[in-house]
Amino acid sequence: MAASTVTSINAELRPGAGLGKPQTYWGMAMRSLRRDKVSIVAIVFLVIMGTLALLAGVITGALGVDPNATNPANQFSPPYIWPYLRWLLGLDPVTAPTLLYQSDGVPHWLGTDQLGRDQLARLLFGARISLGIALTAAAISMALGVVVGLAAGYFGRRVDDVVMWFINTMTSIPTIYLLIIVSALFKPTPMTLTLFLGLLGWFGTARFMRGNVFRVRSLDYTLAARSIGASDLRIMVQHVLPNCMAIIVVITAADVAALILTESILSFLGLGVQPPTASWGNMLYRANDFIYLRDASGQFIALHLFIWPGIVISLTVLSLFLLGDGLRDALDPMLKNRK
């Protein structure tokens, strides 16, 4: 009896006894993120938007619509999603076939614009352009910002002085004005707009990266690696960079949201993606001329032209910012300890 008692006590006193598998930093971060319902909703919405953008051709083909097909006889057709919902709810006595199709025999669920182009098709293909520009430009700015900020923060001295002088000089020029000048000088295509947004958007990432590297390079494990003769490149790649990934992920999520707004602003000003290529920004720009357009009975007939792009831009940007906020909470150990 005494031997079994001693054995059980020794088992309880063994290191790690009764504990589960140790969790990694990223494992704890993912568990914290899964508990954040707001971030999960944001992720689901962004996944849905990305899927719709990728399947834009399949969806529009199944509906029999084209984003650039014009039909002046069918211009400013109202969205049929509202009458169809009224019919489903039993609030409208008409039959379903008259609601499903318009004068050209094609369903236009979100209505048509001034040229009779289907709004749903243009929104889907516009998502490809707007999201593609934002994601690619964010990747370019992240890569440049991480490399430059890592070098400036790790080496310091003259390297840091030169980098910060260049960043401060460039950021002294208002970014939107600089983009307007560049867009006016060069023909704004999705490719050129992506390159310009990426090449002019890395300054903030470099600053955050530089400040984080200043902190990480003075920690014990970095000093220990330097003391055993590890090269600067190895220390930066294997020790400094992995411990700065949290801030990189958060900044990138915020950058994508900011770039969607920037592309929309430039397109709204007529300096972004040019028609007939659809983007969320130039859809708003074209709709601006018809906001107060009325029919013979005095009803507004073009409100849907800016409602739908405005909704998808607002919800997408909001989801990205909410996701960035959730990632910040999940990846910040000090914040979790305070909670």
VEXDREN-2710 file (C-alpha; in Angstrom, 1 decimal):
% VEXDREN-2710
k/r/px/py/pz
1/MET/0.0/0.0/0.0
2/ALA/2.9/2.4/1.0
3/ALA/4.8/1.5/-2.2
4/SER/1.8/2.3/-4.4
5/THR/1.3/5.6/-2.6
6/VAL/4.9/6.6/-3.2
7/THR/4.7/5.6/-6.8
8/SER/1.6/7.7/-7.3
9/ILE/3.2/10.7/-5.5
10/ASN/6.3/10.4/-7.7
11/ALA/4.2/10.2/-10.8
12/GLU/2.4/13.4/-9.8
13/LEU/5.7/15.2/-9.1
14/ARG/7.3/14.3/-12.4
15/PRO/7.8/17.3/-14.7
16/GLY/4.9/17.6/-17.1
17/ALA/2.8/15.0/-15.4
18/GLY/-0.9/15.6/-16.0
19/LEU/-0.2/18.2/-18.7
20/GLY/-1.2/18.0/-22.3
21/LYS/1.1/18.5/-25.3
22/PRO/2.9/21.9/-25.1
23/GLN/1.4/24.5/-27.3
24/THR/3.4/26.6/-29.7
25/TYR/3.0/30.4/-30.0
26/TRP/1.1/30.1/-33.3
27/GLY/-1.1/27.3/-31.9
28/MET/-2.1/29.5/-29.0
29/ALA/-2.7/32.4/-31.4
30/MET/-5.0/30.3/-33.6
31/ARG/-6.9/29.1/-30.6
32/SER/-7.4/32.6/-29.5
33/LEU/-8.5/33.7/-33.0
34/ARG/-11.0/30.8/-33.2
35/ARG/-12.7/32.2/-30.0
36/ASP/-13.1/35.6/-31.6
37/LYS/-16.5/35.4/-33.2
38/VAL/-16.2/38.8/-34.9
39/SER/-13.0/37.8/-36.6
40/ILE/-14.5/34.5/-37.7
41/VAL/-17.4/36.3/-39.3
42/ALA/-14.9/38.6/-41.0
43/ILE/-12.9/35.6/-42.3
44/VAL/-16.1/33.9/-43.6
45/PHE/-17.2/37.0/-45.5
46/LEU/-13.7/37.5/-47.0
47/VAL/-13.6/33.9/-48.1
48/ILE/-17.0/34.2/-49.7
49/MET/-16.0/37.4/-51.5
50/GLY/-12.7/35.7/-52.7
51/THR/-14.6/32.6/-53.9
52/LEU/-17.2/34.8/-55.8
53/ALA/-14.4/36.7/-57.4
54/LEU/-12.6/33.5/-58.5
55/LEU/-15.8/32.0/-59.8
56/ALA/-17.0/35.2/-61.5
57/GLY/-16.8/33.6/-65.0
58/VAL/-18.7/30.5/-64.0
59/ILE/-21.4/32.4/-62.2
60/THR/-22.0/34.9/-65.0
61/GLY/-21.9/32.1/-67.6
62/ALA/-24.6/30.2/-65.7
63/LEU/-26.7/33.3/-65.5
64/GLY/-26.2/34.2/-69.1
65/VAL/-24.8/37.7/-68.5
66/ASP/-21.6/39.4/-69.5
67/PRO/-19.9/42.3/-67.6
68/ASN/-19.2/44.3/-70.8
69/ALA/-22.3/43.4/-72.9
70/THR/-24.3/46.6/-73.6
71/ASN/-28.0/46.9/-74.3
72/PRO/-29.2/50.5/-74.4
73/ALA/-32.9/49.3/-74.6
74/ASN/-32.5/47.8/-71.1
75/GLN/-30.6/50.7/-69.3
76/PHE/-31.3/51.5/-65.7
77/SER/-33.3/48.3/-65.1
78/PRO/-34.1/48.1/-61.4
79/PRO/-32.8/45.1/-59.4
80/TYR/-35.1/42.2/-59.5
81/ILE/-33.9/40.7/-56.2
82/TRP/-36.3/42.9/-54.3
83/PRO/-39.5/42.0/-56.2
84/TYR/-38.4/38.3/-56.2
85/LEU/-38.0/38.4/-52.4
86/ARG/-41.4/40.1/-52.1
87/TRP/-42.8/37.2/-54.2
88/LEU/-41.1/34.6/-52.1
89/LEU/-42.6/36.2/-48.9
90/GLY/-46.0/36.3/-50.4
91/LEU/-46.2/40.1/-50.4
92/ASP/-46.6/40.5/-54.2
93/PRO/-49.4/38.7/-56.1
94/VAL/-47.5/38.4/-59.4
95/THR/-46.1/35.2/-60.6
96/ALA/-42.4/34.2/-60.5
97/PRO/-41.6/34.1/-64.2
98/THR/-42.4/37.8/-64.7
99/LEU/-40.0/38.6/-61.8
100/LEU/-37.1/36.4/-63.0
101/TYR/-36.7/37.9/-66.4
102/GLN/-36.5/41.3/-67.9
103/SER/-37.2/42.6/-71.4
104/ASP/-34.2/41.0/-72.9
105/GLY/-35.0/37.6/-71.4
106/VAL/-31.9/37.6/-69.0
107/PRO/-32.1/37.8/-65.2
108/HIS/-30.5/41.0/-63.9
109/TRP/-30.7/40.4/-60.2
110/LEU/-28.9/43.7/-59.2
111/GLY/-30.2/45.7/-62.1
112/THR/-28.3/47.3/-65.1
113/ASP/-26.4/50.5/-65.6
114/GLN/-26.7/53.4/-68.1
115/LEU/-25.5/51.1/-70.9
116/GLY/-27.7/48.1/-70.0
117/ARG/-24.7/46.2/-68.5
118/ASP/-25.5/43.7/-65.7
119/GLN/-24.5/45.1/-62.3
120/LEU/-24.0/41.7/-60.7
121/ALA/-21.6/40.6/-63.4
122/ARG/-19.6/43.8/-63.1
123/LEU/-19.5/43.5/-59.3
124/LEU/-18.1/40.0/-59.6
125/PHE/-15.5/40.9/-62.2
126/GLY/-14.8/44.2/-60.4
127/ALA/-14.0/42.1/-57.2
128/ARG/-11.3/40.4/-59.2
129/ILE/-9.7/43.7/-60.1
130/SER/-10.1/45.5/-56.8
131/LEU/-9.1/42.5/-54.6
132/GLY/-6.3/41.5/-57.0
133/ILE/-4.8/45.0/-57.0
134/ALA/-5.1/45.3/-53.2
135/LEU/-3.6/41.8/-52.5
136/THR/-0.8/42.1/-55.0
137/ALA/0.2/45.6/-54.0
138/ALA/0.1/44.6/-50.3
139/ALA/2.4/41.7/-51.0
140/ILE/4.8/44.0/-52.9
141/SER/4.8/46.6/-50.1
142/MET/5.1/44.0/-47.4
143/ALA/8.2/42.4/-49.1
144/LEU/9.9/45.8/-49.6
145/GLY/9.0/47.1/-46.1
146/VAL/10.1/43.9/-44.4
147/VAL/13.5/43.8/-46.2
148/VAL/14.2/47.5/-45.8
149/GLY/13.0/47.7/-42.2
150/LEU/14.9/44.5/-41.2
151/ALA/18.1/45.9/-42.6
152/ALA/17.7/49.4/-41.1
153/GLY/16.7/48.0/-37.7
154/TYR/19.4/45.3/-37.5
155/PHE/22.4/47.2/-38.9
156/GLY/21.4/50.7/-37.6
157/ARG/23.9/53.6/-37.8
158/ARG/24.4/54.8/-41.4
159/VAL/22.1/52.2/-42.9
160/ASP/19.3/53.3/-40.6
161/ASP/20.1/57.0/-41.2
162/VAL/19.9/56.6/-45.0
163/VAL/16.7/54.5/-44.9
164/MET/14.9/56.8/-42.5
165/TRP/16.0/59.9/-44.5
166/PHE/14.5/58.4/-47.7
167/ILE/11.3/57.3/-45.9
168/ASN/10.8/60.7/-44.2
169/THR/11.4/62.4/-47.5
170/MET/8.8/60.3/-49.4
171/THR/6.2/60.4/-46.6
172/SER/6.4/64.2/-46.5
173/ILE/4.6/64.2/-49.9
174/PRO/0.9/63.4/-49.4
175/THR/0.4/59.8/-50.8
176/ILE/-2.8/60.5/-52.5
177/TYR/-1.4/63.5/-54.4
178/LEU/1.6/61.5/-55.4
179/LEU/-0.6/58.7/-56.7
180/ILE/-2.7/61.2/-58.6
181/ILE/0.4/62.6/-60.3
182/VAL/1.7/59.2/-61.2
183/SER/-1.7/58.1/-62.5
184/ALA/-2.0/61.3/-64.6
185/LEU/1.5/60.7/-66.1
186/PHE/1.1/57.0/-66.9
187/LYS/-1.9/55.2/-68.4
188/PRO/-3.6/53.6/-65.4
189/THR/-4.0/49.9/-66.1
190/PRO/-4.5/47.3/-63.4
191/MET/-0.9/46.2/-63.7
192/THR/0.6/49.7/-63.5
193/LEU/-1.7/50.7/-60.7
194/THR/-0.7/47.6/-58.7
195/LEU/3.0/48.4/-59.2
196/PHE/2.6/52.0/-58.2
197/LEU/0.5/51.2/-55.1
198/GLY/3.0/48.5/-54.1
199/LEU/6.1/50.6/-54.7
200/LEU/4.7/53.6/-52.9
201/GLY/3.1/51.8/-50.0
202/TRP/5.9/50.1/-48.1
203/PHE/7.1/53.1/-46.0
204/GLY/4.8/52.4/-43.0
205/THR/5.6/48.7/-43.0
206/ALA/9.3/49.5/-43.0
207/ARG/8.9/51.8/-40.0
208/PHE/7.0/49.3/-37.9
209/MET/9.5/46.6/-38.9
210/ARG/12.4/48.7/-38.0
211/GLY/11.0/49.5/-34.5
212/ASN/10.3/45.8/-33.9
213/VAL/13.8/44.7/-35.0
214/PHE/15.3/47.2/-32.6
215/ARG/13.6/45.4/-29.7
216/VAL/14.2/41.8/-31.0
217/ARG/17.9/42.3/-31.8
218/SER/18.7/43.1/-28.1
219/LEU/17.0/40.0/-26.7
220/ASP/19.0/37.1/-25.2
221/TYR/18.6/34.5/-28.0
222/THR/19.8/37.0/-30.6
223/LEU/22.9/37.9/-28.5
224/ALA/23.6/34.2/-27.9
225/ALA/23.5/33.5/-31.6
226/ARG/25.9/36.4/-32.3
227/SER/28.2/35.1/-29.5
228/ILE/28.6/31.7/-31.1
229/GLY/29.6/33.3/-34.4
230/ALA/26.4/33.1/-36.4
231/SER/26.4/35.4/-39.5
232/ASP/24.2/38.5/-39.7
233/LEU/22.1/36.9/-42.5
234/ARG/21.4/33.8/-40.4
235/ILE/20.5/35.8/-37.3
236/MET/18.1/38.0/-39.3
237/VAL/16.4/35.1/-41.1
238/GLN/16.3/32.5/-38.4
239/HIS/15.9/34.6/-35.2
240/VAL/14.8/38.2/-35.9
241/LEU/12.4/37.8/-38.8
242/PRO/10.3/34.9/-37.3
243/ASN/9.8/36.9/-34.1
244/CYS/8.5/39.9/-36.1
245/MET/5.9/37.9/-38.1
246/ALA/3.1/38.9/-35.8
247/ILE/3.3/42.6/-36.6
248/ILE/3.9/41.8/-40.3
249/VAL/0.6/39.8/-40.5
250/VAL/-1.4/42.5/-38.7
251/ILE/0.0/45.3/-40.9
252/THR/-0.6/43.4/-44.1
253/ALA/-4.3/42.9/-43.2
254/ALA/-4.7/46.6/-42.6
255/ASP/-2.7/47.4/-45.8
256/VAL/-5.1/45.4/-48.0
257/ALA/-8.1/47.3/-46.6
258/ALA/-6.3/50.6/-47.1
259/LEU/-5.3/49.7/-50.7
260/ILE/-8.9/48.8/-51.6
261/LEU/-9.9/52.3/-50.5
262/THR/-7.0/53.9/-52.3
263/GLU/-7.9/52.1/-55.6
264/SER/-11.5/53.1/-55.1
265/ILE/-10.6/56.7/-54.5
266/LEU/-8.3/56.8/-57.6
267/SER/-11.0/55.1/-59.8
268/PHE/-13.7/57.4/-58.4
269/LEU/-11.5/60.4/-59.4
270/GLY/-11.1/58.9/-62.9
271/LEU/-7.4/58.1/-62.4
272/GLY/-7.7/54.4/-61.6
273/VAL/-8.8/51.4/-63.7
274/GLN/-10.4/52.7/-66.9
275/PRO/-13.6/51.4/-68.4
276/PRO/-14.8/49.1/-69.8
277/THR/-12.8/47.1/-67.3
278/ALA/-14.9/47.0/-64.1
279/SER/-13.6/47.8/-60.6
280/TRP/-15.6/48.8/-57.6
281/GLY/-14.1/52.3/-57.7
282/ASN/-14.9/53.1/-61.3
283/MET/-18.4/51.7/-60.9
284/LEU/-19.0/54.3/-58.2
285/TYR/-17.3/56.9/-60.4
286/ARG/-19.7/56.2/-63.3
287/ALA/-22.7/56.1/-61.0
288/ASN/-21.9/59.5/-59.7
289/ASP/-23.4/61.2/-62.8
290/PHE/-26.8/59.5/-62.3
291/ILE/-27.5/59.7/-58.6
292/TYR/-30.3/62.2/-59.0
293/LEU/-31.7/60.8/-62.2
294/ARG/-35.5/60.4/-62.1
295/ASP/-38.1/58.9/-64.3
296/ALA/-41.3/60.5/-65.5
297/SER/-43.1/59.7/-62.2
298/GLY/-40.3/61.4/-60.2
299/GLN/-38.8/58.1/-58.9
300/PHE/-35.0/57.7/-58.6
301/ILE/-34.0/55.1/-61.2
302/ALA/-30.2/54.8/-60.7
303/LEU/-29.7/54.5/-56.9
304/HIS/-28.7/50.9/-57.3
305/LEU/-25.7/51.9/-59.3
306/PHE/-23.8/53.2/-56.3
307/ILE/-25.6/51.2/-53.5
308/TRP/-24.1/47.8/-54.5
309/PRO/-20.5/48.9/-55.0
310/GLY/-20.7/51.0/-51.8
311/ILE/-22.0/48.1/-49.8
312/VAL/-19.3/45.6/-51.0
313/ILE/-16.5/48.1/-50.5
314/SER/-17.7/49.0/-47.0
315/LEU/-18.2/45.4/-45.9
316/THR/-14.9/44.2/-47.4
317/VAL/-12.8/47.0/-45.8
318/LEU/-14.7/46.6/-42.5
319/SER/-14.0/42.8/-42.5
320/LEU/-10.3/43.4/-43.2
321/PHE/-9.9/45.9/-40.3
322/LEU/-11.9/43.6/-38.0
323/LEU/-9.6/40.7/-39.0
324/GLY/-6.5/42.8/-38.4
325/ASP/-7.8/43.8/-35.0
326/GLY/-8.5/40.1/-34.1
327/LEU/-5.1/39.1/-35.4
328/ARG/-3.5/41.8/-33.2
329/ASP/-5.3/40.5/-30.1
330/ALA/-4.4/36.9/-30.9
331/LEU/-0.7/37.5/-31.7
332/ASP/0.1/40.0/-28.9
333/PRO/1.1/37.9/-25.8
334/MET/1.2/41.0/-23.6
335/LEU/-2.4/41.9/-24.5
336/LYS/-3.5/38.3/-23.8
337/ASN/-1.7/38.4/-20.4
338/ARG/-3.5/41.7/-19.5
339/LYS/-6.8/40.1/-20.4
END
